[in-house]
């Protein structure tokens, strides 16, 4: 469709006949991503708030439909990667972020850690080296506030501020560690998120717990702790000792935890539309 035809359609959004306006609304959505620049340009020209809102709604719907497709494609991969999953969650809140930009920033952090890492050292020594570079030298750490801020769960925001929560810091830590061939994986602990260092890279879900050497706390500078401390933590919460609280979890499951946590926060912030959108993404994920 030519730029003139698109402009004519946008003009018809102002038609007094609701049927015409609704038809045009649907038609613009059906065009897809290519129409967004024209919609954004017209939004800047319009002074009518009602029309501006319609344009915003069309852009949001187009972006969300595309994001749903991207999530579905990712979840159907044989081994969905954690970076792409985390990126797609962030893309919901920041539609213009670019995957390559995120990847380049992570690569720089990975390279700095790789220079310091000695693969001939023990697992504990490798983790100490990783922690020293990641937390002390590169400056990543826990956010000071306990505010319910969705931005702290977004990987692009974490890379900019270097401050995050257990989930966002844990995800970035695992992404970099796995790129460096370190067998470190997320553990979806009850009301928390930690990491574990395994004897080797996990190829199956069988006997996962038996492969865990120790656990790491991403918001306490990667401090090491044992299985017994997870037991004590669960006992304080009067919670059962379920295998999933001790075992490494899949990348898809980590993204599900990320989405579920954000849904709760958005409901708390009374952002029902966004919470419902993320619920759709969550329900569409396969595993």
N, C-alpha and C positions, 0 to 999 in steps of 0.2 A: 504494500500500500504506500502511495506517495505521501510526502510531507503535507501537500495541500489537502489530500483526502483525510489525513489524520486530523489536521487543523479544523476541517469542516465538521468532523465527528465531535471533536471537543466543543466546538461552538454549539452543537445540538444538545449538549448536556444541559444548556440553559433553556431548552424548549419548555414551554408551559404545559405541554401535554406529557403527563407522567409516563405514558406508554412509550413515547418517543425517547424520553430521557433514559428510561430503564433499558430499552433496546440498545441505545448507544453505549450505555454503561457496560453492558455485557459484551458488546462488539469490541470495545477497547480492551477489555480483559482478554478476549480471545486472541488478540494480536500478539500478546506476550511481551517479553523483555524489551524487544526492539522499540516499543512505543514509549517506554519510560522517559527517555530524554525529552521528548516532545511534551509529555505531561508535566514534567518538572519545569520546563520553560514556560508553559502556559500558566502554571501555578504562580509563578513570579509576577506575571502580567495581570492576573485577575485580582480584583478588589472585593469581589463578592465572596464572603466567607463560606457560604453554602456550596458554591462551585469549587472553591479551594478544598473543602472537605471531601467532595466527591472525587476530585483528582487524587487526593491523598489516599482515599479508600481504594481506588483503582490500582494505584501503585503498590499499596500494601498487599492486596489480594494477588496481584501478579507475582510479586516477590515471594509471597508465602507458597503459592502453588509450585513455583520453581524449586523452592527449598524442600518442599515435600518430596519432589521427584529426586532431588539430590540425596536426601536421607534414605529413601527407598533403595536407590542404586548402591549406596554405601553399605547398607545393612545386608544386602544380598551378596556382597563379595565373600569369597571363601574365608579370607582373613581381614576383616575390616580394621583399618589402622586407626589408632587413637587420635592422632593429630587431625585427620580429616573429620572425625566425629566431633571433636571439641571445637574445631573451626566452624562446622555447620551450626552448632548451637549458638556460637557467638554471632554468626552471620544473621541470625534472626533479629538480634538487637542492633547489629551494625551491618546493614545490607550492602554497604559499599566496600567492606574490607576485602582484601585480596589474599588468596591462599599463598601465593608466591612470596608476598611481603612477610607473612607470618613465618613461613618456612625459612626465609633468609635470616630473620632475627634469631630463630632457634638454632640455625646452623652455626652462627657466630658463637653462641654460648656453648654449643657442643664442641666446637673446635678448641675453645679455650680449655675445657675440661679434658679433652683428649690429649692435649699437650702435657698435662700434669699426670695423667693416668698411667699406671704401670700394671699391665695385665699379669705380670709374674707375681704380684703381691697377693695376699690373702683377700677374701671377700671383705672382711672388716677393714683392711687397709685401703682397699679400693673405694669403699664407701666413705671413709674419712677424707680421702683425697677429693672425691666428688663433692662432699659437703663443704669442704674448705673453699673450693673454687666457686661452687654454686651459691652458697649462702654468704660467706665472708668476703670473697673477692668480687663476685658479680652482684652481690647485694640483694638477692631474693630473700623474702622473709614473710612472716605472718602480718596481716593487716592489723593495725592497732585497735580498730573499733569492732564491735560486734553487731554493727548495723546490718539490717537486711537489705543489702545492695546487690542487685543482680549483676552489676558490672564486675564485681569481684569474682564472679564465676566465669568470666569471659577471658579466653586466652590472650586476645589482643590487648585487653586492659592490663592483664598481669604482666605482659611483656613490656608495656609502657611504664607502669608504676613499680613493678617488681614486688608488689605486695598482694598477697592473696589469702585464701582460706585453705583448710585441709584438702578440699577437693581440687581446687584449681592448681594449687602448688603441687599436689600429688600427681595430677595428670601431667603437668609440664615435666616434673622430675622423671616420671616413667618414660615419657616420650624421648627425652634426651638420653636416659640410661639405656633404653632399648636400641637407640641409634648407635650407641657405643658398645653394643653387644653385651650389656650387663643384664643378667636375668632378674630384673626388678619389676614387680607387678603390683597393681592396686589390690587392696583388700577392702571390701565394702562392709566395714565394721558398723555395728548398730550405732546410729546417730553420730557417726564419725567416718573418716576415711584415712587409712594408713597404707603403708607399702611393705612389701616383703622381698627379701633377697633369697632366691632359690638356688639349688645346687646346679641347675642347668636351665636352659631355655625350655619352657614347657610346650610340648607338642600335643598333649592330650589332657583331659580333665581327670584322669585316673591318678589316684594317690598323690594329689597335689599337696596336701598338708605335709606329707612325709618328706617332700622336697624342700620345704621352707627351712632356711638356716636361721634367720632372725627377721625382726620387723623394724620398720623405720617410721618415725613421726615427722611428716613434712612441715609441720608448723613449729617444730622445736629444733630447727636446724638439722633435720635428718637424724636425730638421736636414735640410737639402737635400743630395742627392748625385746623381751622374750614372750613366748606363748603364755607363760604364767601371768604376765601382766594383762594380757587380754582376758584371761580367765577372771582375774580380780576385777577388772573393769565391768565385765558382764555380770558378775555376782553383785556388784554395787547397784546395778540397774535391775536386779532380779530377773535377768534375761537368760534364756536357755543357751547352752554352748553349741550353737548350730555350726556345722562345717563351714558355711559361707562366711562366718565371722573370723575364720582362721585361714581360709584358702585364697590363693590368687584368683581374681575374677577376670572375665573376658572383657575385651575392649567395648563390645556392644553393651554389656551390663554396666560398665562404668558410665557410658553415655546415658544409659537409662537412669542411673542414680543422679547424674547431673541434671537431666530434664525433670525428674521427680522433685528434686530439691528446689529447682527454680519455680516449678508450678506452685509449690507450697508458699514460697516467698511472694510470688505475684498475687496469689489469693490474699495473703496477709496485707499486701499493699493496695488491695482492691482494684487490681488490674485484671479484671475477669476475661477480657478479650484475649490478652496475651497468654494468660493461664490456659485458656481453652485451646489456643493455637498450639502451645507446647504439648498439651494432652493429645492432640491429633498426631503430632510427630512421634510421641512416645508410643502410642497405640499402633503406629504403623511400622515400628522397628521389629525386625525379625531376629530370631536367634535359635 
